[in-house]
Amino acid sequence: MSNDRGKIKRHGLSVILTHWLVALSTFVLIFSGFGQMPLYGRYMVDRIPGLSWASDFSVTLLIHYWAAAVLIGAVVFHLVYHGIRRDFDILPRRGDLRDSVRIIMATFGFGEEPENDKYLAEQRLAYVFIAFSLLLVIMTGILKVLKNLPSINYSEGFALWITFLHNVGTVLVIIGIAVHLGAFIFKANWPLLPGIFTGSIDREYAKERHGIWYRRICDDKDP
């Protein structure tokens, strides 16, 4: 819990670092991945100052591999760290789909939100969607790299399926990111933003909107 009585701790340093490693490496992967196609030269992205390398396949491939290594490392750490701590607050629960609809409706002034835990129901569902998409990208990406080894040969059909699924995973990741960021269009979600930078959010906001979590960590005592 934060020492500032106006704030309450929502995320530890490890969560913040993991989040940003995943986020930044994913953005680099998307950018460098599109660089594997003749897009940046065709649309003159490589004419932008500082991006002359964007249409160089060997450069974007190397960047893609390094970003993939960072992403895989961050994902493995995330799974191991939270698995050891048995911290599963972000995983979906029964009724999350129904509660997500209620939260969305309440955002537009129809009805009231259900009482929320540390994460909103829609955040738990979004987590699974993005996690599945990233794992699909990672697994197919590993298979694509292995294909380049001289001792491994895939059938043409299998190789095409791997590429297809890798592209599907990429599209799903982009959709997930768009929805995730789009949630902050709504004012009700703004107080959550500082948490992913500083680890803390407004105490009164947590008490009002995340009552289940607030009571649990504050032992039912109003500070």
Backbone as ProteinMPNN parsed JSONL, in Angstrom:
{"seq_chain_A": "MSNDRGKIKRHGLSVILTHWLVALSTFVLIFSGFGQMPLYGRYMVDRIPGLSWASDFSVTLLIHYWAAAVLIGAVVFHLVYHGIRRDFDILPRRGDLRDSVRIIMATFGFGEEPENDKYLAEQRLAYVFIAFSLLLVIMTGILKVLKNLPSINYSEGFALWITFLHNVGTVLVIIGIAVHLGAFIFKANWPLLPGIFTGSIDREYAKERHGIWYRRICDDKDP", "coords_chain_A": {"N_chain_A": [[0.845, -1.192, 0.0], [0.473, 2.248, -0.75], [2.465, 4.893, 0.693], [1.493, 7.407, 0.538], [-1.414, 8.802, 1.547], [-3.401, 9.53, -0.145], [-3.198, 7.916, -2.272], [-3.16, 4.549, -3.59], [-1.502, 1.448, -3.779], [-1.345, -0.3, -6.781], [0.063, -1.759, -8.695], [3.152, -3.565, -8.653], [6.73, -2.988, -9.08], [7.788, -4.98, -10.769], [5.595, -5.776, -12.285], [5.002, -3.42, -13.669], [7.367, -3.054, -15.196], [7.343, -5.427, -16.707], [4.966, -5.115, -18.156], [5.596, -2.873, -19.783], [7.795, -3.819, -21.2], [6.62, -5.879, -22.672], [4.725, -4.358, -24.1], [6.301, -2.435, -25.558], [8.093, -4.104, -26.992], [6.244, -5.494, -28.52], [5.152, -3.473, -30.153], [7.459, -2.835, -31.597], [7.869, -5.272, -32.872], [5.599, -5.39, -34.519], [6.047, -3.175, -36.196], [8.57, -3.804, -37.36], [7.887, -6.237, -38.456], [6.036, -5.603, -40.49], [7.882, -4.363, -41.986], [9.156, -6.412, -43.25], [7.783, -6.818, -45.5], [7.327, -5.3, -48.748], [6.483, -2.621, -48.018], [7.269, -0.219, -46.751], [9.098, 0.939, -48.462], [7.512, 1.25, -50.72], [5.511, 2.993, -49.86], [6.997, 5.1, -49.101], [7.927, 5.322, -46.477], [10.49, 4.94, -45.681], [11.638, 7.268, -46.418], [11.297, 9.059, -44.482], [12.977, 11.085, -42.151], [15.531, 9.443, -40.38], [14.47, 6.933, -40.664], [15.484, 5.496, -42.779], [16.427, 2.951, -42.827], [14.237, 1.336, -42.692], [13.206, -0.064, -44.876], [15.081, -1.947, -45.354], [15.606, -5.232, -45.528], [17.35, -7.006, -44.118], [18.019, -5.522, -41.864], [15.54, -4.949, -40.608], [14.772, -7.557, -40.105], [16.674, -8.439, -38.232], [16.083, -6.673, -36.117], [13.499, -7.518, -35.632], [13.927, -10.113, -34.64], [15.354, -9.571, -32.263], [13.464, -8.07, -30.839], [11.514, -10.024, -30.58], [12.828, -11.805, -28.9], [12.948, -10.292, -26.552], [10.209, -10.007, -26.004], [9.418, -12.72, -25.623], [10.987, -13.362, -23.387], [9.885, -11.575, -21.483], [7.232, -12.488, -21.363], [7.565, -15.128, -20.442], [8.704, -14.591, -17.932], [6.559, -13.213, -16.756], [4.577, -15.26, -16.618], [5.833, -17.188, -14.975], [6.465, -15.689, -12.66], [3.922, -14.766, -11.685], [2.717, -17.204, -11.46], [4.193, -18.521, -9.459], [3.641, -16.835, -7.321], [0.993, -17.245, -7.183], [-0.868, -15.456, -8.132], [-3.639, -14.62, -9.513], [-5.48, -12.712, -10.25], [-6.085, -11.455, -12.639], [-7.183, -13.283, -14.334], [-10.0, -14.567, -16.184], [-13.389, -14.841, -14.893], [-16.377, -16.61, -13.911], [-19.251, -15.185, -15.26], [-18.096, -12.885, -16.233], [-18.481, -11.999, -18.852], [-21.144, -11.153, -18.867], [-20.976, -9.155, -16.884], [-19.206, -7.441, -18.14], [-20.754, -6.403, -20.194], [-22.573, -4.989, -18.657], [-20.88, -3.053, -17.547], [-20.047, -1.66, -19.822], [-22.522, -0.682, -20.722], [-23.164, 0.943, -18.547], [-21.193, 2.849, -18.841], [-22.194, 4.368, -20.873], [-24.3, 5.488, -19.646], [-26.432, 3.847, -19.013], [-27.927, 2.095, -16.616], [-26.152, 0.622, -13.765], [-22.749, -0.054, -12.823], [-21.464, -3.356, -12.025], [-20.206, -4.438, -8.807], [-16.741, -4.128, -8.557], [-13.663, -6.016, -8.699], [-10.088, -6.069, -8.334], [-9.443, -5.888, -11.03], [-11.442, -4.87, -13.796], [-14.214, -6.672, -15.202], [-14.164, -6.653, -17.994], [-11.508, -6.08, -18.445], [-10.27, -8.412, -17.628], [-11.206, -10.214, -19.553], [-10.132, -9.027, -21.84], [-7.444, -9.379, -21.319], [-7.089, -12.175, -21.63], [-7.71, -12.414, -24.338], [-5.67, -10.87, -25.583], [-3.441, -12.22, -24.575], [-3.763, -14.801, -25.674], [-3.518, -14.126, -28.392], [-0.888, -13.113, -28.506], [0.559, -15.391, -27.724], [-0.048, -17.068, -29.859], [1.243, -15.694, -31.925], [3.882, -15.868, -30.974], [4.397, -18.701, -30.846], [3.983, -19.518, -33.531], [5.859, -17.876, -34.675], [8.258, -18.899, -33.647], [8.236, -21.394, -34.91], [8.49, -20.522, -37.54], [11.072, -19.508, -37.5], [12.54, -21.829, -36.918], [12.16, -23.16, -39.279], [14.084, -22.168, -40.939], [16.368, -23.507, -40.333], [18.85, -25.771, -41.5], [18.46, -28.489, -40.986], [15.796, -28.893, -40.665], [12.774, -29.463, -42.252], [9.797, -28.357, -43.61], [6.591, -29.242, -44.91], [5.167, -27.764, -47.849], [2.506, -27.005, -47.514], [2.222, -26.998, -44.693], [4.04, -24.986, -43.999], [2.805, -22.784, -45.174], [0.478, -22.656, -43.622], [1.548, -22.028, -41.13], [2.562, -19.455, -41.612], [0.173, -18.168, -42.281], [-1.29, -18.385, -39.84], [0.43, -16.953, -38.209], [0.16, -14.413, -39.263], [-2.573, -14.033, -38.771], [-2.528, -14.029, -35.977], [-1.05, -11.689, -35.582], [-2.811, -9.721, -36.563], [-4.886, -10.057, -34.709], [-3.55, -9.261, -32.374], [-3.116, -6.549, -32.943], [-5.774, -5.676, -33.053], [-6.502, -6.213, -30.398], [-4.793, -4.43, -29.034], [-5.771, -1.995, -29.99], [-8.39, -1.986, -28.939], [-7.774, -2.108, -26.228], [-6.374, 0.321, -25.787], [-8.353, 1.998, -26.664], [-10.197, 1.931, -24.626], [-9.502, 3.921, -22.907], [-10.554, 6.17, -23.862], [-12.802, 6.783, -22.564], [-13.822, 8.64, -19.788], [-14.209, 7.48, -17.295], [-12.256, 5.573, -17.052], [-9.864, 6.89, -16.908], [-8.54, 7.398, -14.364], [-7.129, 5.047, -13.998], [-4.866, 5.106, -15.517], [-2.433, 6.327, -14.357], [-1.51, 4.223, -12.806], [-0.087, 2.334, -14.325], [2.216, 3.6, -14.816], [3.257, 4.681, -12.44], [2.487, 2.852, -10.542], [0.598, 3.322, -8.646], [-2.78, 4.327, -7.808], [-5.561, 6.623, -7.508], [-6.852, 6.709, -4.263], [-9.55, 7.106, -3.434], [-10.897, 6.661, -5.786], [-10.302, 3.957, -6.194], [-11.606, 2.873, -3.991], [-14.236, 3.476, -4.589], [-14.764, 2.393, -7.177], [-13.5, -0.062, -7.326], [-14.34, -1.728, -5.23], [-14.43, -4.369, -4.055], [-11.773, -5.296, -4.204], [-10.513, -3.179, -2.844], [-11.554, -3.37, -0.225], [-10.533, -5.835, 0.477], [-7.711, -5.52, 0.543], [-7.455, -3.542, 2.372], [-8.389, -4.502, 4.693], [-11.059, -4.137, 5.307], [-11.149, -1.691, 6.522], [-11.718, 1.687, 6.666], [-9.49, 4.049, 5.551]], "CA_chain_A": [[0.0, 0.0, 0.0], [1.265, 3.462, -0.862], [2.598, 5.723, 1.884], [0.647, 8.573, 0.3], [-2.759, 8.399, 1.939], [-4.306, 9.811, -1.241], [-2.944, 6.929, -3.308], [-3.124, 3.162, -3.169], [-0.652, 0.71, -4.703], [-2.07, -1.242, -7.631], [1.038, -2.616, -9.365], [4.53, -3.515, -8.214], [7.708, -2.625, -10.109], [7.938, -6.07, -11.729], [4.433, -5.73, -13.19], [5.166, -2.248, -14.529], [8.436, -3.327, -16.152], [6.898, -6.473, -17.626], [3.965, -4.514, -19.039], [6.215, -2.015, -20.781], [8.628, -4.652, -22.071], [5.7, -6.533, -23.611], [4.124, -3.342, -24.967], [7.281, -1.859, -26.475], [8.58, -5.139, -27.902], [5.153, -5.801, -29.448], [5.102, -2.407, -31.152], [8.634, -2.996, -32.464], [7.609, -6.447, -33.699], [4.62, -5.03, -35.559], [6.69, -2.278, -37.157], [9.605, -4.533, -38.104], [7.223, -7.292, -39.208], [5.557, -4.995, -41.73], [9.066, -4.022, -42.759], [9.547, -7.582, -44.038], [7.052, -6.699, -46.762], [7.77, -4.078, -49.453], [5.513, -1.555, -47.745], [7.875, 1.042, -46.363], [9.673, 1.531, -49.665], [6.417, 1.597, -51.622], [4.79, 4.156, -49.341], [8.025, 6.101, -48.778], [8.199, 5.446, -45.046], [11.947, 5.019, -45.535], [12.077, 8.639, -46.734], [11.177, 9.849, -43.252], [14.298, 11.195, -41.497], [15.812, 8.473, -39.321], [13.864, 5.64, -40.966], [15.99, 5.008, -44.059], [16.676, 1.517, -42.66], [12.964, 0.627, -42.547], [12.954, -0.949, -46.013], [16.209, -2.88, -45.467], [15.127, -6.498, -44.984], [18.286, -7.583, -43.143], [17.955, -4.724, -40.632], [14.248, -5.176, -39.948], [14.748, -8.946, -39.625], [17.458, -8.48, -36.999], [15.292, -5.977, -35.099], [12.362, -8.402, -35.347], [14.411, -11.209, -33.797], [15.683, -9.057, -30.934], [12.205, -7.719, -30.184], [10.867, -11.289, -30.242], [13.523, -12.347, -27.726], [12.511, -9.506, -25.391], [8.82, -10.375, -25.737], [9.368, -14.072, -25.06], [11.529, -13.285, -22.034], [8.922, -10.896, -20.619], [6.07, -13.363, -21.198], [7.967, -16.232, -19.565], [8.819, -14.042, -16.576], [5.196, -12.93, -16.286], [3.894, -16.511, -16.279], [6.511, -17.813, -13.84], [6.345, -14.809, -11.497], [2.566, -14.798, -11.136], [2.417, -18.584, -11.103], [4.801, -18.779, -8.153], [2.913, -16.038, -6.327], [-0.417, -17.627, -7.267], [-1.577, -14.193, -8.312], [-4.452, -14.872, -10.701], [-6.567, -11.728, -10.274], [-6.362, -11.001, -13.996], [-7.82, -14.347, -15.108], [-11.465, -14.438, -16.273], [-14.23, -15.542, -13.929], [-17.746, -16.82, -14.357], [-20.069, -13.969, -15.243], [-17.357, -11.719, -16.723], [-19.077, -11.485, -20.084], [-22.341, -10.417, -18.454], [-20.57, -7.941, -16.178], [-18.597, -6.533, -19.113], [-21.866, -5.714, -20.856], [-23.112, -4.028, -17.685], [-19.92, -1.953, -17.427], [-20.126, -0.876, -21.054], [-23.802, 0.029, -20.7], [-23.073, 1.996, -17.529], [-20.335, 3.899, -19.395], [-23.047, 5.215, -21.713], [-25.391, 6.024, -18.845], [-27.551, 2.908, -18.871], [-27.74, 1.213, -15.484], [-24.982, 0.804, -12.913], [-21.727, -1.088, -12.911], [-21.399, -4.307, -10.915], [-19.082, -4.158, -7.922], [-15.549, -4.646, -9.23], [-12.471, -6.432, -7.965], [-8.914, -5.299, -8.752], [-9.583, -5.645, -12.468], [-12.791, -4.924, -14.325], [-14.494, -7.907, -15.943], [-13.737, -6.48, -19.383], [-10.05, -6.146, -18.456], [-9.887, -9.829, -17.543], [-11.473, -10.807, -20.864], [-9.157, -8.463, -22.774], [-6.157, -10.009, -21.012], [-7.061, -13.493, -22.261], [-7.692, -12.217, -25.787], [-4.334, -10.429, -25.982], [-2.507, -13.296, -24.234], [-3.908, -15.832, -26.709], [-2.986, -13.588, -29.644], [0.57, -13.058, -28.389], [1.083, -16.76, -27.72], [-0.16, -17.555, -31.233], [2.334, -15.055, -32.663], [5.157, -16.406, -30.496], [4.564, -20.1, -31.235], [4.162, -19.601, -34.984], [7.13, -17.214, -34.974], [9.324, -19.871, -33.36], [8.21, -22.384, -35.989], [9.019, -19.886, -38.749], [12.528, -19.426, -37.346], [13.071, -23.187, -37.039], [12.083, -23.549, -40.693], [15.299, -21.715, -41.61], [17.481, -24.405, -40.017], [19.041, -26.743, -42.593], [18.055, -29.844, -40.599], [14.337, -28.949, -40.513], [12.045, -29.247, -43.497], [8.339, -28.398, -43.512], [5.884, -29.357, -46.178], [4.733, -26.455, -48.321], [1.223, -26.705, -46.897], [2.437, -26.677, -43.28], [4.698, -23.68, -43.951], [1.785, -21.779, -45.483], [-0.402, -22.55, -42.465], [2.278, -21.305, -40.083], [2.572, -18.038, -42.002], [-1.209, -17.686, -42.172], [-1.634, -18.231, -38.423], [1.26, -15.866, -37.682], [-0.484, -13.17, -39.703], [-3.825, -13.918, -38.023], [-2.158, -13.618, -34.629], [-0.644, -10.286, -35.637], [-4.038, -8.917, -36.693], [-5.579, -10.122, -33.418], [-2.799, -8.425, -31.43], [-3.402, -5.151, -33.285], [-7.144, -5.422, -32.604], [-6.47, -6.183, -28.934], [-4.161, -3.18, -28.614], [-6.696, -0.9, -30.311], [-9.481, -2.021, -27.954], [-7.175, -1.801, -24.925], [-6.125, 1.761, -25.73], [-9.62, 2.68, -26.866], [-10.936, 1.998, -23.366], [-9.151, 5.15, -22.197], [-11.328, 7.295, -24.397], [-13.857, 7.057, -21.593], [-13.306, 9.325, -18.601], [-14.27, 6.596, -16.125], [-11.046, 4.76, -16.985], [-8.67, 7.726, -16.818], [-7.774, 7.256, -13.122], [-6.308, 3.838, -14.01], [-3.643, 5.346, -16.288], [-1.209, 6.516, -13.574], [-1.068, 2.975, -12.202], [0.863, 1.595, -15.138], [3.458, 4.381, -14.828], [3.769, 4.852, -11.08], [2.092, 1.719, -9.713], [-0.438, 3.727, -7.69], [-3.945, 5.043, -8.32], [-6.265, 7.401, -6.501], [-7.465, 5.851, -3.246], [-11.006, 7.241, -3.449], [-11.359, 5.989, -7.004], [-10.226, 2.515, -5.936], [-12.643, 2.538, -3.02], [-15.554, 3.608, -5.212], [-14.982, 1.562, -8.363], [-12.917, -1.392, -7.13], [-14.651, -1.946, -3.82], [-14.072, -5.718, -3.58], [-10.313, -5.295, -4.036], [-10.16, -2.202, -1.82], [-11.852, -3.913, 1.107], [-9.646, -6.971, 0.741], [-6.341, -5.113, 0.905], [-7.503, -2.593, 3.487], [-8.963, -5.225, 5.848], [-12.379, -3.579, 5.597], [-11.05, -0.484, 7.344], [-11.663, 2.932, 5.886], [-8.319, 4.793, 6.035]], "C_chain_A": [[0.881, 1.242, 0.0], [1.317, 4.223, 0.461], [1.77, 6.995, 1.761], [-0.794, 8.171, 0.553], [-3.788, 8.705, 0.855], [-4.18, 8.81, -2.371], [-2.977, 5.521, -2.724], [-2.359, 2.368, -4.223], [-1.461, -0.333, -5.458], [-1.123, -2.235, -8.304], [2.419, -2.445, -8.752], [5.455, -3.211, -9.381], [7.829, -3.71, -11.176], [6.798, -6.076, -12.746], [4.574, -4.569, -14.17], [6.215, -2.516, -15.606], [8.017, -4.375, -17.176], [5.899, -5.921, -18.637], [4.629, -3.714, -20.148], [7.153, -2.779, -21.697], [7.769, -5.352, -23.117], [5.15, -5.511, -24.607], [5.12, -2.836, -26.009], [7.799, -2.892, -27.472], [7.514, -5.514, -28.926], [5.042, -4.742, -30.535], [6.283, -2.518, -32.131], [8.445, -4.192, -33.399], [6.64, -6.133, -34.833], [5.278, -4.171, -36.629], [7.715, -3.024, -38.003], [8.997, -5.654, -38.932], [6.672, -6.776, -40.526], [6.724, -4.585, -42.618], [9.588, -5.188, -43.582], [8.838, -7.596, -45.385], [7.482, -5.403, -47.45], [6.803, -2.911, -49.284], [6.192, -0.21, -47.537], [8.567, 1.734, -47.533], [8.597, 2.026, -50.6], [5.703, 2.867, -51.179], [5.726, 5.211, -48.757], [8.207, 6.354, -47.28], [9.687, 5.605, -44.819], [12.501, 6.377, -45.947], [11.968, 9.544, -45.508], [12.54, 9.896, -42.576], [14.448, 10.212, -40.338], [15.266, 7.094, -39.59], [14.326, 5.086, -42.32], [16.226, 3.501, -44.034], [15.392, 0.691, -42.73], [12.679, -0.338, -43.687], [14.101, -1.919, -46.267], [15.831, -4.182, -44.767], [16.036, -7.044, -43.891], [18.23, -6.839, -41.814], [16.655, -4.998, -39.885], [14.141, -6.606, -39.413], [15.504, -9.072, -38.311], [16.695, -7.823, -35.853], [14.121, -6.859, -34.666], [12.776, -9.52, -34.402], [14.713, -10.73, -32.378], [14.422, -8.678, -30.16], [11.457, -8.973, -29.755], [11.503, -11.908, -28.997], [13.094, -11.62, -26.454], [11.081, -9.885, -25.018], [8.72, -11.744, -25.081], [9.887, -14.075, -23.627], [10.552, -12.662, -21.056], [7.713, -11.778, -20.34], [6.398, -14.52, -20.261], [8.08, -15.755, -18.125], [7.448, -13.795, -15.976], [4.498, -14.202, -15.82], [4.504, -17.159, -15.036], [6.293, -17.004, -12.566], [4.964, -14.903, -10.86], [2.133, -16.224, -10.777], [2.958, -18.931, -9.734], [4.038, -18.059, -7.046], [1.435, -16.419, -6.244], [-1.308, -16.384, -7.308], [-2.363, -14.288, -9.611], [-5.637, -13.906, -10.814], [-6.999, -11.349, -11.689], [-7.082, -12.062, -14.835], [-9.341, -14.218, -15.086], [-12.19, -15.291, -15.237], [-15.621, -15.734, -14.523], [-18.54, -15.519, -14.232], [-19.367, -12.748, -15.802], [-17.965, -11.137, -17.995], [-20.31, -10.649, -19.769], [-21.957, -9.098, -17.791], [-19.906, -6.937, -17.117], [-19.664, -5.732, -19.842], [-22.446, -4.649, -19.931], [-22.192, -2.814, -17.545], [-19.982, -1.05, -18.644], [-21.408, -0.066, -21.094], [-23.764, 1.189, -19.708], [-22.212, 3.155, -18.023], [-21.144, 4.884, -20.228], [-24.296, 5.693, -20.976], [-26.589, 5.125, -18.669], [-27.258, 1.929, -17.733], [-26.487, 1.532, -14.698], [-24.012, -0.351, -13.1], [-21.893, -2.106, -11.788], [-20.239, -3.905, -10.008], [-17.845, -4.859, -8.48], [-14.45, -5.037, -8.257], [-11.299, -5.581, -8.47], [-8.986, -4.944, -10.224], [-11.053, -5.707, -12.853], [-12.971, -6.222, -15.106], [-13.99, -7.801, -17.377], [-12.214, -6.504, -19.506], [-9.57, -7.591, -18.4], [-10.106, -10.528, -18.885], [-10.463, -10.312, -21.899], [-7.788, -9.095, -22.57], [-6.043, -11.356, -21.72], [-6.973, -13.37, -23.777], [-6.282, -11.849, -26.257], [-3.301, -11.52, -25.706], [-2.551, -14.404, -25.285], [-3.269, -15.372, -28.013], [-1.458, -13.556, -29.625], [1.185, -14.454, -28.415], [1.01, -17.375, -29.112], [0.975, -16.985, -32.082], [3.682, -15.662, -32.272], [5.392, -17.826, -31.002], [4.779, -20.234, -32.745], [5.466, -18.933, -35.408], [8.304, -18.143, -34.734], [9.397, -20.92, -34.465], [8.762, -21.804, -37.294], [10.539, -19.776, -38.694], [13.162, -20.807, -37.525], [13.088, -23.656, -38.488], [13.362, -23.196, -41.443], [16.506, -22.594, -41.307], [17.607, -25.465, -41.101], [18.544, -28.148, -42.272], [16.536, -30.003, -40.486], [13.671, -28.605, -41.844], [10.545, -29.381, -43.243], [7.758, -28.648, -44.903], [5.405, -27.964, -46.577], [3.419, -26.043, -47.665], [1.362, -26.287, -45.444], [3.066, -25.295, -43.134], [3.704, -22.552, -44.227], [0.836, -21.568, -44.311], [0.269, -21.78, -41.33], [2.262, -19.805, -40.375], [1.182, -17.427, -41.852], [-1.584, -17.429, -40.715], [-0.817, -17.12, -37.77], [0.636, -14.52, -38.042], [-1.81, -12.945, -38.98], [-3.542, -13.435, -36.605], [-1.768, -12.151, -34.571], [-1.856, -9.366, -35.712], [-4.8, -8.898, -35.369], [-4.884, -9.262, -32.368], [-3.107, -6.952, -31.685], [-4.812, -4.767, -32.834], [-7.188, -5.298, -31.082], [-5.879, -4.889, -28.405], [-5.105, -2.0, -28.839], [-7.832, -0.823, -29.296], [-8.969, -1.607, -26.582], [-6.958, -0.299, -24.775], [-7.42, 2.557, -25.869], [-10.436, 2.823, -25.591], [-10.669, 3.306, -22.628], [-9.741, 6.393, -22.846], [-12.347, 7.752, -23.356], [-13.268, 7.57, -20.281], [-13.265, 8.423, -17.38], [-12.997, 5.783, -15.957], [-9.773, 5.582, -16.82], [-7.883, 7.532, -15.527], [-6.895, 6.001, -13.073], [-4.96, 4.073, -14.695], [-2.386, 5.529, -15.434], [-0.636, 5.209, -13.013], [-0.023, 2.243, -13.002], [2.171, 2.358, -15.313], [4.091, 4.435, -13.438], [3.459, 3.668, -10.165], [0.956, 2.041, -8.763], [-1.579, 4.442, -8.395], [-4.615, 5.779, -7.167], [-7.034, 6.482, -5.548], [-8.995, 5.911, -3.288], [-11.61, 6.568, -4.675], [-11.372, 4.479, -6.792], [-11.348, 2.07, -5.001], [-14.027, 2.527, -3.675], [-15.779, 2.602, -6.331], [-14.456, 0.138, -8.216], [-13.093, -1.821, -5.671], [-14.234, -3.303, -3.283], [-12.584, -5.781, -3.285], [-9.905, -4.36, -2.898], [-10.396, -2.757, -0.423], [-10.902, -5.06, 1.46], [-8.265, -6.52, 1.196], [-6.305, -4.132, 2.063], [-8.154, -3.201, 4.721], [-10.282, -4.601, 6.311], [-12.341, -2.326, 6.468], [-10.919, 0.738, 6.443], [-10.504, 3.762, 6.415], [-8.665, 6.213, 6.436]], "O_chain_A": [[1.912, 1.281, 0.671], [0.366, 4.21, 1.243], [1.388, 7.592, 2.767], [-1.337, 7.307, -0.135], [-4.914, 8.212, 0.911], [-4.959, 8.843, -3.323], [-2.839, 5.333, -1.515], [-2.542, 2.584, -5.421], [-2.17, -1.143, -4.86], [-1.459, -3.408, -8.466], [2.816, -1.341, -8.379], [5.023, -3.18, -10.534], [7.96, -3.399, -12.36], [7.014, -6.349, -13.927], [4.299, -4.719, -15.36], [5.987, -2.242, -16.785], [8.298, -4.236, -18.366], [5.977, -6.222, -19.828], [4.274, -3.855, -21.318], [7.294, -2.419, -22.866], [8.13, -5.416, -24.292], [5.113, -5.767, -25.81], [4.817, -2.812, -27.202], [7.93, -2.597, -28.66], [7.838, -5.818, -30.074], [4.859, -5.071, -31.707], [6.123, -2.32, -33.335], [8.813, -4.135, -34.573], [6.841, -6.561, -35.969], [5.093, -4.405, -37.823], [7.727, -2.892, -39.227], [9.52, -5.994, -39.993], [6.817, -7.426, -41.562], [6.586, -4.471, -43.836], [10.375, -4.99, -44.508], [9.25, -8.306, -46.303], [7.962, -4.491, -46.777], [6.365, -2.296, -50.256], [5.756, 0.809, -48.073], [8.619, 2.963, -47.594], [8.733, 3.087, -51.208], [5.336, 3.708, -52.0], [5.3, 6.097, -48.016], [8.588, 7.448, -46.864], [10.116, 6.302, -43.899], [13.704, 6.614, -45.837], [12.487, 10.66, -45.503], [13.196, 8.864, -42.438], [13.609, 10.154, -39.439], [15.552, 6.163, -38.838], [13.618, 4.286, -42.932], [16.226, 2.847, -45.077], [15.457, -0.535, -42.82], [11.98, -1.333, -43.489], [14.104, -2.632, -47.27], [15.747, -4.223, -43.54], [15.554, -7.496, -42.853], [18.377, -7.449, -40.754], [16.662, -5.248, -38.68], [13.498, -6.842, -38.39], [15.037, -9.731, -37.382], [16.662, -8.354, -34.742], [13.794, -6.936, -33.482], [12.048, -9.839, -33.462], [14.37, -11.402, -31.405], [14.326, -8.937, -28.961], [10.836, -8.994, -28.693], [10.808, -12.464, -28.147], [12.899, -12.241, -25.41], [10.776, -10.065, -23.838], [8.011, -11.906, -24.088], [9.301, -14.713, -22.752], [10.395, -13.144, -19.934], [7.22, -11.817, -19.213], [5.601, -14.857, -19.386], [7.613, -16.425, -17.204], [7.202, -14.13, -14.818], [3.895, -14.223, -14.747], [3.782, -17.623, -14.153], [5.976, -17.563, -11.517], [4.842, -15.096, -9.65], [1.291, -16.424, -9.902], [2.271, -19.562, -8.931], [3.819, -18.612, -5.968], [0.717, -15.972, -5.35], [-2.33, -16.285, -6.629], [-1.814, -14.063, -10.69], [-6.667, -14.241, -11.399], [-8.148, -10.967, -11.91], [-7.544, -11.763, -15.936], [-9.91, -13.804, -14.076], [-11.681, -16.312, -14.773], [-15.986, -15.096, -15.511], [-18.488, -14.846, -13.202], [-19.963, -11.672, -15.851], [-17.964, -9.921, -18.189], [-20.501, -9.57, -20.331], [-22.533, -8.052, -18.091], [-20.023, -5.728, -16.921], [-19.503, -4.535, -20.079], [-22.769, -3.545, -20.368], [-22.664, -1.682, -17.438], [-19.973, 0.175, -18.521], [-21.389, 1.109, -21.459], [-24.266, 2.277, -19.99], [-22.462, 4.309, -17.673], [-20.83, 6.072, -20.288], [-25.224, 6.228, -21.582], [-27.647, 5.573, -18.228], [-26.428, 1.033, -17.883], [-25.839, 2.557, -14.914], [-24.392, -1.459, -13.477], [-22.402, -1.771, -10.718], [-19.385, -3.114, -10.407], [-17.895, -6.038, -8.831], [-14.318, -4.483, -7.166], [-11.513, -4.482, -8.982], [-8.633, -3.833, -10.622], [-11.816, -6.501, -12.302], [-12.005, -6.797, -15.607], [-13.446, -8.766, -17.915], [-11.681, -6.898, -20.544], [-8.585, -7.952, -19.044], [-9.284, -11.343, -19.304], [-9.995, -11.085, -22.735], [-7.054, -9.321, -23.533], [-5.02, -11.648, -22.339], [-6.251, -14.126, -24.427], [-5.763, -12.437, -27.206], [-2.389, -11.728, -26.506], [-1.51, -14.886, -25.733], [-2.56, -16.138, -28.665], [-0.812, -13.926, -30.605], [2.214, -14.671, -29.056], [1.905, -18.123, -29.506], [1.594, -17.707, -32.864], [4.52, -15.936, -33.131], [6.464, -18.127, -31.528], [5.656, -20.978, -33.185], [6.106, -19.356, -36.37], [9.245, -18.175, -35.528], [10.485, -21.291, -34.906], [9.42, -22.506, -38.062], [11.216, -19.929, -39.711], [14.185, -20.947, -38.194], [13.937, -24.459, -38.875], [13.697, -23.825, -42.447], [17.551, -22.453, -41.942], [16.603, -26.0, -41.571], [18.238, -28.918, -43.183], [16.041, -31.104, -40.243], [13.974, -27.588, -42.468], [10.083, -30.397, -42.725], [8.36, -28.309, -45.922], [5.257, -27.088, -45.726], [3.235, -24.881, -47.303], [0.709, -25.343, -44.999], [2.681, -24.521, -42.257], [3.756, -21.499, -43.592], [0.433, -20.439, -44.031], [-0.371, -20.975, -40.654], [1.983, -18.993, -39.494], [1.034, -16.31, -41.358], [-2.133, -16.376, -40.391], [-1.309, -16.424, -36.881], [0.594, -13.604, -37.22], [-2.14, -11.817, -38.616], [-4.225, -12.548, -36.092], [-2.115, -11.449, -33.621], [-1.922, -8.356, -35.012], [-5.301, -7.854, -34.952], [-5.546, -8.607, -31.562], [-3.335, -6.193, -30.743], [-5.027, -3.677, -32.303], [-7.827, -4.395, -30.541], [-6.39, -4.313, -27.445], [-5.225, -1.118, -27.989], [-8.199, 0.262, -28.845], [-9.627, -0.858, -25.86], [-7.318, 0.285, -23.753], [-7.576, 3.63, -25.286], [-11.268, 3.723, -25.478], [-11.49, 3.755, -21.827], [-9.464, 7.519, -22.432], [-12.704, 8.928, -23.275], [-12.326, 6.989, -19.742], [-12.394, 8.573, -16.523], [-12.683, 5.346, -14.85], [-8.701, 5.012, -16.611], [-6.653, 7.503, -15.577], [-6.019, 5.891, -12.216], [-4.014, 3.317, -14.473], [-1.355, 4.937, -15.753], [0.568, 5.101, -12.776], [0.849, 1.59, -12.427], [3.126, 1.835, -15.887], [5.299, 4.258, -13.283], [4.1, 3.501, -9.127], [0.401, 1.139, -8.135], [-1.389, 5.076, -9.433], [-4.273, 5.58, -6.001], [-7.769, 5.594, -5.98], [-9.658, 4.879, -3.188], [-12.691, 5.982, -4.61], [-12.331, 3.802, -7.161], [-11.959, 1.021, -5.201], [-14.873, 1.69, -3.362], [-16.858, 2.018, -6.432], [-14.918, -0.769, -8.908], [-12.147, -2.213, -4.988], [-13.731, -3.389, -2.163], [-12.178, -6.268, -2.229], [-9.05, -4.706, -2.082], [-9.544, -2.63, 0.456], [-10.521, -5.222, 2.619], [-7.71, -7.084, 2.139], [-5.256, -3.913, 2.668], [-8.44, -2.494, 5.688], [-10.587, -4.54, 7.502], [-13.343, -1.939, 7.07], [-10.071, 0.772, 5.552], [-10.505, 4.148, 7.584], [-7.788, 6.965, 6.863]]}, "name": "protein", "num_of_chains": 1, "seq": "MSNDRGKIKRHGLSVILTHWLVALSTFVLIFSGFGQMPLYGRYMVDRIPGLSWASDFSVTLLIHYWAAAVLIGAVVFHLVYHGIRRDFDILPRRGDLRDSVRIIMATFGFGEEPENDKYLAEQRLAYVFIAFSLLLVIMTGILKVLKNLPSINYSEGFALWITFLHNVGTVLVIIGIAVHLGAFIFKANWPLLPGIFTGSIDREYAKERHGIWYRRICDDKDP"}
